[in-house]
Amino acid sequence: MNKKRFDSIIFILFIGLIILISLAVFFISLKPVPVKVLTEVINNGFYALYNSILNQIILGLMAFLLFSLAIYLIQKKNRFNTLNLSVTQKTSFGEVKISLNSLKHLIFKVLKKMEKIKESKSSINILRTGGINIDLHLVLKEDVNIPEISEKIQRELKDYLLETTGIEVKEIKIYIDKVFYENREVQEKR
């Protein structure tokens, strides 16, 4: 069974269960049966369930399965949202959608040209008002003027992305996670 089919079956089962629960709650809200009778049925049903160890194990496994399915669907949805996000640019001829991964590659291209940056990691937030915000986490090489390189990164990234994609960068936040000193790293290893 392929992954898409498995995901579809899991999703359908979970939605089916939610529909059954919601129908049961709706049925109860209509009050077709007196509350006293309903509570007796529920109490006797729970008593019968707790009467047998096998029933308790089955209930525990069902609860674990439902919990696992819920976590799986949440992770799947989050992964789907981050992979398929894109920025839409409207032109006189139509729409252009640029994926966040493409934007990250363009950001990496700009940062790669800068000698004083050892490592970088970026995240992009799409704004409802149009444009994007960028968060950069950087590891810089030694002897770097942080305010100067920060301003250079912000200016060059903003200009490059506007020129190549037409997307306006509203804000670029830079986080310096570490300054890498090659000589000290060698001394610390000894």
N, C-alpha and C positions, 0 to 999 in steps of 0.2 A: 504494500500500500504506500503510495507516495505521500509526501508531507502535506501537500495542499488538500488532498482528500481527507487525511487524518484531521487536519485543522478544521475542515468543514464539518466533519462528523462530530467532533468535540463541541464546536459552536452550536450546532443544531441540538445536540443533547442538552446542553446547558440552557439554551433558550427554551426548549421544551419543558424542562424542569421549572424554570421561572414562570412560564405560562400556567402550568399546573398549580403551582403555589398561589399565583395571583387569582386563578379561577376559584380555588378553594376559599380564599379570603373573601372574594366577592360573593360566593355562595353563602358564607357565614353572615356576611353583612345584610343579606336579604331576610334573615331570620326565618327560614322555612321550618326550622325545628326549634322548640323552646331551648333556652340556654341551659336549663337544668338537665335535660336529656343529653344535650351536646357535651356538657362537662362530664357526665357519667360515662359516655362512650369514650371520651378522650382519656379519662382516668383509668377505665378498665383496659383500654388499649395499651396505655403505658405500663400498666401493671403486668399485662400479658407479655409485653416486650422485655420487661425486667425480670420476668419469671425464669427465663432460660439464658444460660451463658452464651449459647450459640446465637441467639437473637441480639445479645449485647455486642458480640463480636461483629456480626453483620452490620449493625447500626454504626459501630465505630469505623468500620471499613468504608461504609457509605459516606459518612461525614468526612473522613480523610480524603476520599475520592472527590467529593464536591469541593472541598477546600483546595485541593490540588488543581482541579479544573479552573477554579476562579483565579488562582495565582497564574496559571498558564495563560489564560485569556488576557489577563492584565498585562503580562510581559509581552505577549504577542501584539497587543494593541499598541503598546509603547514603542516596540521595535518597528511596527508598521508606520506609525506616525513620524518617527525620526528618519526613516529611510525614504519616504515619499514626499517630504516637505520640499516645497520649491517656492521661489519668489517669482511672481508674475509681473512682467513688464508689458505695458500696452504700447503698441506702436501704431503708426497710421495704417499699417497693413494687417494688423491683427495682434495676437498675443504671443509673447515669448516666455516660456517657463524655464527658469534656471534652478537646478537642484542645489540643495545646500552642500552636497558633496563637491559639486563643480566649484562653488564659491570657496570652499575650504582649500581646494587645489590651487585656485588663483591666489588666495592669501598665502599659502605655503610658497608659491613661486616668488612672490614679492619678498617674503622673509628669508628665503634661501639666498638671495642676492646680498643680504646684509651679513658682513663678516663677523660681527660681534655677537650674533645670535647662535647659540649652540643647539638648543632644542626649542620647539614651539608646539603649542596645542591651542586650537581655536574652537570657539563655539559661537553660533550665529543665532540671533533672535530676530524673527520677522515681526515688524511692527504693523499694527492695523492701519495706521495712518500713512503707510507707505515707507519704504526704506528698510534698513536693517541696523541692528546694533551688533557689535563684535566684541567678544571677550577673548583676550589673548593671554595665555600663560606661557611665560618665557623663562628659559635658562640662558643667562648671558655669559659671555667669556669675560676674563679678568680685564681690569683697567678700562671700564666703559663708563661714559658719562650718561647716567640713566635718564635724566631729564632730556638731554639732547637726542639720544637714540629713541626715546619714547615719542618725542615730537616728530622725528623723522619717519618712524614707522606709521604713525597716525596720518601724517600728511601724504606719504607715498601710497599707503593702502587706500585711503579715501579717493585720491586722484585716479589710481589705477583701476579700481573697481567701477568708478563712475565712467571712466573712458572705455573700458572693455565690456561692461555689462549694462551700463545705463542706470545702475542701482545706486541710489543715494545712501551713503553710510552716515547715519545720524550721530552715532557715538562709538568710539573705540576705547574700551577699557583695557589697560595693560596691567598684568599682575606679574611681578618679578618673583618667581618661585625660588630661584637660586642664582648665585653668581659662581661660575665655575672657575677655580684657580688651578691650572694645570700643575704648577710647581708644588702647591700644597697637597694636591691629590696624590702626587708621587711620594711626598714625604710621609703622608698619613699611612700609606700602604706599607711602608718599611717597618 
